Amino acid sequence: MKLILSVEPVRFPLTGIGRYTYELALRLQQNPEITDLQFFAGRRFLSHLPTAAEQSGSGYGLKRAVQKNFLAVEAYRLLMPLLRKHALKAHGDFLYHSPNYYLPPFSGRSVATFHDLSPFTWPHCHAPQLVRYLQKELLITLGRADALITDSQYTRRELAEYFSWPIERIHAVPLASSPEFHPRSPQLLRDTLARHGLEAGGYSLFVGTIEPRKNIDTLLDAYGRLPLSVRVRWPLILTGYHGWRNDAIHQRLETARREGWARYLGFVPGDDLPLLFAGARLFTFPSLYEGFGLPVLEAMSSGVPVVCSNTSSLPEVAGTAALMCEALDVDTLTGLLQKGLEDESWRVSAVEQGLRHAAEFSWERCALETLQVYQKVLEGR
């Protein structure tokens, strides 16, 4: 099998799609069934699998500025497919896989991974220019793809129903947490956590982009209703990409920081993140909508109890190991947070269940099931 894998998402900041792409690429390059694996990014082939930098490069600020300009975004949307088509023209005997929605013009068979449908179903949670770009490009992808991959059965059904796309050509392949997410002793955590002003077992954690879809307002409402002694003993720590449409959220976080019960760390280095997970007393993730919800699995793999919403794909990911409620139910969420922090018997059980549940997911399984999708496409099934 000859495969071209787009590795463009492996860059700063390494979000969930970048992590998925990197972990999948690592396993595919070790698979003997793939006789020729080419990594592709932008409009060129790469000599090796890239790694994400811990800091933004000199062009990152420029890129963010360009994304806010409609004419620049539209020019990019129209020009890049032509450049990519030219770069790929001699590779029609390969299968092309995009792990991040977009498929360029390509003469061979192609597969795209759709992680969620938020540009269509939650457009108000993205920057308007980005929504227009995504909607146009994803519709083009649907016309080009021989098969689609989703992270969850929820997104598989949603994709088939929303676009009337044949569900037999959509394949759910679950993600996994990476090996660096595992339980650790307080001694091993001490130095890293101290750099962030934290102690093992001394905080609740949220990891995700600071944006409306993550439902951080509800989380702050619920956490703010806990007894002050509980909030100060186990403050809420948030980390993730800065995001958008979040000025009010950051103002609330600053107020909570002054009151001593919440703090935003920004986007922490990738090496620190697994330790930040392992040191948490509780992980909380009341997101409104997820295509998978990888941080929930990463928390369970780290031996940390989880409280999350029961929306979209999260019940698939959390199983029976987490406490779950409706995303906007502030009162119930407050009760679950308090139980998650103070109920020791539940916490012991949740840690054991979470570790067992998370072990059912692996990047090896993800790569194997992805390879099976490739084979079906090449066999015309």
N, C-alpha and C positions, 0 to 999 in steps of 0.2 A: 504494500500500500504506500502510495506517495501522497504526502500531506503538506499543505501550507497552513500554518497556524498564525493568525494575527495576534501579536503580543503587544499591541499598542497600549492596552490598559496597564501594563507593568511600568508604572512611572509614579512620581510624586504627585499628589498624595496617594499611597497605596490603599485604595478603598476595597470594598468587598469584591468587585469585579476584577480588580487587579490581582488580588489574592487568588481568586479562582483561576485566572489565566495562568499565573505563575505556577501554582501547584499542579494544574493539569499538564502544563508543558513539561515540568520535571518528570512526570510519570510517562508521558507519551514518548519522550526521547529515550526512555529505557525499554520500550516495548519492541520486541523483535519483529512483530508483524508490520511495523512501519519501517519500510526500507529506506525511505528518503523523507526526512522531516525538515522543512524550511520555515524559519521564523520571519514574519513580515510585519513591518510597522511603517506608518506613513505611506511612502511610495517606494520603499526599498526593502531588499532582503538583508537580514542581519547575520553576522557570522556566528553569533551565539545568543543564548537566552539572556536578556537584560535583567538587571536587578533594579529595584526602585531605590532612588536616592532618599536619604533621610531628610534632606532639605530641598526646597524648590531651587531650580536653576535660574540663571539670569533671565531666561525667557518666560518664566512662569507668570510673572506679573503682567507682562505684555499679552500673554495668551488670555489671561482673565479679563483684561481690558477689551481685547478683540471680541470675546464672547458676548460682551454687552452691546456691541455695535451690530445692528441688523444687517447693514450692507456688507460688512466684513464677514459675518457668519454666512450670508447667502452666497457671497463670492467663493468662500471656502467650500460650501456644499456643492456648488456647481463645478468647481475646478478640480478638486481632489479626486473624484471618481475617474476623470479622464486621465490623470497622472497615474493612478493606481492601475487602470486598465492597461495602459502602456507597459507598466512594469511587469504585469502578470501575463502578457499576451503569449509568451512562449511556454506557459505552464498549464495548458489545457488538459494534460493527462494527470494532473494532481487533483485531489479533493481539497477545497478551501473551507476552513472553519473560522468563523468570526465568533469569539466568545463575548462580544460586546455589541450585539444587535446588527451592526452595519455590514452589508455585503456590497463590495464593489462590483462593477461589471466584470464578469469572468466567464470564460467559455467552457469550463469544466463543471463538475458537480459541486454543490456548495451547501453548507450547513451554518445556521446562525443560532446563537443562544440568546433567548429573550429572558431577562431576569425578572422583569415585572412589566406591567402595562401602565405605570404611573404617568407617562407623558399624555396618555389618552384618558385615563380614569381619575387621575389626580393632577390635572394640568396646573391648577392654582398653586401647587407646591413646588413648581419649578420657575426659573426665570423665563419670562415670555419669549425672548429670542430663542432660548434653548428648546422650549416646547415646540415652536414652529419648526425648528431644525429637526428635532427628533421625530415629530409626526410625519414629516415629508419623507425622511430617510427610512423610517421603519416600515412605512407602506411600500416603499421601493423594495426593501428586503423581503417582504412577504411575497412579492412578485418574482423574486429571483431564487429563493431558497428551495432546495429539494426536500429539506427536512428542517425542523426546528427542535431545539432543546430548551427545556425550562428547568428551573431549580426545584420545582415542587409540583405536585398533582393539582394544587389549587390554581397555579398560574397556567398549567396545561389546559385545564377546563376553561379558565377565563379567556385565554387566547383563542381557543377554538370557537367559543360562543361569541366573543366580541367581533371577530373578523370573519366568522363562518368559514374558518380554515379547517381542512380535514384533520380530525383529531388523531387518526392513525398515523399521520406524518409528524405528530408532535410527541416528543419523548421526554418524560420527567426523569432527570438525573440529579439526585440530591448532592449537595455540597458536603463539606466536612470541616471539622476544626483541624488545624495543623498540629504537628507533634509538639511544638513548643508550648501549647496550652495544656498544662497538666498541674496537679496539686504540687505545692512547694512549701517547705518549712518556713516559719517566720525568720529564721536566721538567714536563709538564702534571699529573702525579700528585703531585708532591713535596709541595705545601702540604697537600692533603687528607689524604694518607697520614700526614704528620708529625703532624697533629692526633690521629691514632690510634696514634702511636708506631710507625709502619711505614715501610718503604722499598720502592720498586718492585722486584719480583722477589725479595723477601726473606721470603716466607711462603707457606704453603699455606692454602687457604681452604675453609671450609664455610659455606653459607648455608641456613638453614632453621629451622623452629620447633624449640626444644629439647624434644623429646618422644621417647618410646620408639620410635615408628615410624620415626624417622630413623636409628636404629641407631648412635647416637653412642658408646655403650659399645664396640661393635666397632671403630669408628674410633679411639677412644683406645687400645684394646688393640693395634691394628695399628701406630699411630704410635709408641706406647711401645716397640715392639720394634725400631724403627729405631736405628742407632747414635746415641749421644748427640750426636756432633758434627754429624750430619745434622739432628737435631731442633732443636738450638740455632741452627744456621745458617738453617734454614727452619722456624720455629715454626708450629704449627697455629693458625689464627685462626678463630674461630667467631662468626657474627653471625646474629641472627634473633629472632623473637618469643620471649619467655621460656618460654611453653608450660606443660606440666603433667607430673606424675609424674616429676620430674627432679631431686629433691633429691640423690640419689646422683651423678647426672651433674655437677651443679654442684660437689659436693665434690671429685670427681675433677679437674674443671677447675681448681679452686683449688690443688690439690696440684701439678698440671702447671704452673700459672702460677708457683708458687714455685720449681719446678725449671727454669723458663726455656724450656719447649718448647710451651706452649699457652696460649691466652687467649680469653676470651669478651668480646666488645665490647658485648653487648646489642643492642638494635634501633637500627641506625644510621639517620641521616636519608636519605631517598630520593635526594637529590642526591649523596650520598657513595657510595651502593652501586655504581653503574657504575664508579666510579674504584677502588673496593675490588676489584672483579672484575678490572679491567684490570691492576692492580698485582700480582696473584698469580702466583707461579711455577707453581702447580698448583691445580686445583680438585678436591675430593674429595667424593663424594656416595654413600655406601654404603647408601642407604635400603632398608628392608625392603619398602616398598610405595608406589607412586606412581600417580596417575591420569594424570600426564604427566611431571612432573619439569622444570619450567621453568628452574630454576637451571643445569641442565646445558647447555641451549641458550644461556643468557645468558653462561656462561663461554666456550663455543666462539665466540660472536659477539665476545667481548672478546679473542680471540686467546690463550686460555689452555688448555693441555692438561688433559684430564679423566680422572680415575679414578673409576669408579662401579660399583655393583652391576648384575647382569644380571637383576634381578627386574622383574616386572609390565611397565609401559610403557617402562622405561628403554632397552631395546634399540631401540625405535622412535625414541626421541628422540636417542640417542647415535650411532646408525648404526655405522659401522666406525671412527669417529674416536677413540673412547675406549678405554682399557684397562678391561676389565670382569671381575668374578668373582662367585661366589656371595656373597650378602650377609653370611653369618656365617663365611666362611672367613678367619680372621684371618691365617694364615700367607701365603696367596696375596695378600691385600690388602697386607700389609707389603711383599712383593716388588714389587707393582705401584706402590706409593707410592714406593719407592726408585728404580725405573726411571723413573717420571714426574718425579722430582726431578733425577736424575743423568744419564740417557741423552740426550745432546744430539741425536743423530741422530733418535731417536724423537720428541723434543720438537718439532723443526723440522717433521717430517712431520705430527705431530698438530695443530699449529697450522694448517697449510695445509689439511688435511682438515677440521678443525673449522669453519673459516671458510666453506669451500665448502658443507659440510653445513648449517650454520645458515642460509645464504643461501636455502636451499630453503623455509624457513618465513617467513611474513610475516603481519602483522596485516591487510594488504589481502586476502591469500588467505583468512584466517580470516573476515573480514567477508563476502567474496563467497560462500564456501561456506555461511555461516550464512544469508545471504539466499536461497540456493537451497533451504535447508530450509524457510524461511518460505513460499516459493512453492509447494512441494510440499504443505504443510499447507493453504494456502488453496485449492489446486486439488483437495484431497481425495485426494491420492496418498500 
